[in-house]
């Protein structure tokens, strides 16, 4: 007897079922990889914030955080958090610790209390102005004003939370200051 060449319906169904199972497993693995990436970025930001807090206590100086948005060569905006220190009645950008560069999908939000007065008063510009990252700023409205500041006595002003979210995720990571332990606490919440 001559046997017909080709695949039977059962053989084709088994191959399709195997392909569907492998696709589902790889899809789950990719989603978990993205979740781990977002969690890792939140952990790195927590470490950076703790470093600022510890520097403030060790150096007995107020350290603040300024949001800086740059447009690079590829026409995309890169957001970075820059550390500033309060020195001689001015907020001055510092090079250490290095600015924290957020990922392209990252969105930073500041849920802070509104201060009735300026955080720490800045002196009026002099003839040379304020030197900030290789630029001379001569008008008061161009002074650096931090979103929040770590004070040397273990407090944060203004009180509130920093929120980190991502375009393709429903998780929101909140960074909240705990006065009892003088540390930032990371909380993850779903939308």
Secondary structure, DSSP 8 states (H G I E B T S, - for coil): -----S--HHHHHHHHHHHHHHHHHHHHHHHHHHHHHHHHHHHHHHHHHHHHHHHHHHHT--EEEEEEEEE-TTS-EEEEEEEEEEETTEEEE-SSS--EE--TTEEEEEEE---SS-SS------SS-EEETTEEE-SGGGS---SEEE-TTS-EES-EEEEEEETT-SEEEEEEEETTTTEEEEEEEE-
